[in-house]
């Protein structure tokens, strides 16, 4: 479980190029060297623009407020894009606690289900019968799972069901995400269109980055639909 697994004898390839480098420290460092300064400079420009927008809205009153709010919303989307890029490429420092994985998922169950219902879809969440306590970083893992689940809520067909289940097997967390009857092509980032207006473009590599930081693996198993499996040690070395 030391490296990112793109597939196995029964599995397929997760084709996102960012996913292919998340377990290679040298390539991640190189990516950070390239994107780090760019993101930093771009965020400085964005902050200046946001301040200008604030002053313009204060002076404009009702006049032009709709156009300015549209620009402000666009700035927020760009900022989220930079956040996601930086989370993928910069060094990760884990802050792990010992807790039930079910607590993390239960805290998000309602919001995840609501997003699926908006799309006329169903999310089934199956908790394990036995203990699911172990070490992980709830902040990072929670953000990564949020991004992945909300991406999948948008990608499937209406009336399509997704199922999330997890357990501890052989000293490791194992989390399975299954969407029956869905074509595997919907896992392809190339199908997502404009990354600025579809933050799901970075959901899978972000999740992969966090799982690998926990010493784990992520697989796309080719069943009759989509089957993504995450696994990481029940006891995590925070020095990774």
N, C-alpha and C positions, 0 to 999 in steps of 0.2 A: 504493500500500500504506500510505497514511497513516491510514486510518480502518477502523473495524470494518464489515465487509461482511455484511449480514444475508442476502444471497442475490444471484443474478444472473439473467441471462436464462434459464438452465437450472436455477436454484436456488430453494430455498424459504426460508421465513422461519423463523428461530430465534426462537420467540415469548417466551422468558423475558424479562420486563420488565427485569431487571438487565442482561441481555446488550445491551439496546437503549441503555443509557447509558454503557457502559464506554469508549467512544471520545470522550466529551464531557467535557473537563476541568471545565467549570463545573458540570455535573450531578454528577460524581463528587465534587467539592469540597462541593457542597450535601449529598450523601448522607453524606459523612464528617462534616459539621457536625452532622447529625441523629443518626447512629448512633454516632459516636465517643464522645461523653460517656456515652451510654446503655451502650455496651459496657464502658467503663472503670468506671462505677459498678457495673454488674452483676457484673463480674469481681471487684471488691473484696468484694461481698457473697458471691460464690461462694467466694472464698478463706477468708473467715471461716467459712462453712459447712463447708468441707473441714477446717479446723482443729478445729471442734467435733466433726465425725465422727471424726477421729483420736483425740481425747480420749475420746469415747464408746466407741470400739472398745477402747481400752486399758483402760478401767474395766469394760467389759461381759464381757470374756473370751469364752467360748464362747456365753454367753447373748446372744441377739439378734444374733449376728454375721452371720447370713445376711441379715437385713433391712438392717443397716447397710451391708453390702457392696453390696446392690442400690441403696441410695441413693447410695453412692459411685460406682458405675458410671453412674448417671443424671447425676451431677455432671460426670463426664468427658465424657459426650455433650453436655451443655450447654456445657462449655468448648470443645469442638471446634466447636460451632455458632458461638460468638463468634469463635473464631480464623478461621473461614472468612468470616464477615461482615467482619471487620476487614481480611483480605487482599484482599477485593473493593473496599472503599471507601477505604482509606487510601492515601496517596501511595506509589508503588512506586519504589524505588531499585535499579537493576540492578547486579549485579556480574558482568559478562560475562567469560568466558574463551574462548580459541580451542581448540576440541576437536571431536572427532567426535561427531555426534549419536548414532551407533550405540553409543558407549561408555555414554551415558546410558541408552539403551533396554536394552542387554545387561545392565546392572546390575540391571534390574527385570524382565527377561524371565521368570525362574523364578517370582517372587512373583505376577506378573500371570497367568501360565499356570495356577498353582495355584488362583487364585480362580475362573478359568473352569472348571477341571476339577471343582471342588466343585459347580458348577451344571450339570454334565454338558454343558459347552459347550467349544468349541475356539477358541483364539486363535492365528491364524497371523501370524507376524512376518516380513516380507520386507525384508531389508536391501538397499540399493542396491549395484550392482556397482562404481560409481565412488566417488570420494572424497566424504565428507559432512562435511568439516571447515568450521567457521565459528564466529562469535561468538554466544554466548547465555549466559544465567544458568542454570547447571545446577541450582542449588538451587530457584529459583522454578519453572522449567519442569518439573523433576522432580516437585515437589509437585503441580503442576497436572495433569500427565499421570497421576500416581498416582490423583488424585481422579476424573478422567474415566474411566480404564480400569476402576477398581473399581466405579464407578457403572454402566458399561455391562455389566460382568460380572453384575450383579444384575438388569438390566432385560430381557435377552433371554430367549427361550424355550429350554428344554432342547434339546440337540443342534444348536443354532444356532451357526454359525461367524462369528467376527469376524476381520477382516484389517487389520493395521497395516503400512503401507509409507511410505517417505520417500525423498527425493532432493533434489538441488540443481539448480534450473532457473532460468536467467536471473539468476543472482546472488542467489537466494532459496532458503531451505529450503521444501520443500513436503511436508507430512505428511498422508496420507490414512487415514481410519478408515472401513471399510465393513462393514456388516452386511447380508448378503443375505437377502431374504425377510422382513424385519421391517417392520412398519407404522411410518410416520413419526410416528404419534401417540405412540410410546414415547419420543420426544425431548421431549415436552411436560412442562414442570415441573408443570403442573396435575394430571398423572396420578400424581405421586409420593407424594401423601398427606402424612403428618405429617413436616415437615422435620427435626424433632428426631431422629426415628428413621430418617430416610433422608437422610443427609448428601449424597446425590447431588443434592438440591435446589439446591445451590450449586456443584456440580462444573463445570457448563457456564459459568456467568458467571465463575467463578474462572479457568478456562482462558482464556476470552475476555479477561479483564483482563490476564493475563500475556502473551498473544500480542500484544495491542494495545500494551502497554508496550514490547515489542520492535519496534514499528513495523509490525506485521503485521495480517493479517486472518483471520477465521474464517468459513467458509461451510457451510451445510447444503445440499448438492446433492441434488435429488430424482431419484434413480434408481429402481431397483426396490425399494430398501429404504432403509437409512440410509447416508448418505455425508457425513461431516464432513471438510472440508479446512482445514488450518491452513497459513499461509504467513507468513514474516517474512524480512527481509533477512539475507543471509549475514554482513554486517558491520553491527553494531547501534550506533547512537548512544546511548551510556549517559547522555547528558544529557537524554533524554526524561523 
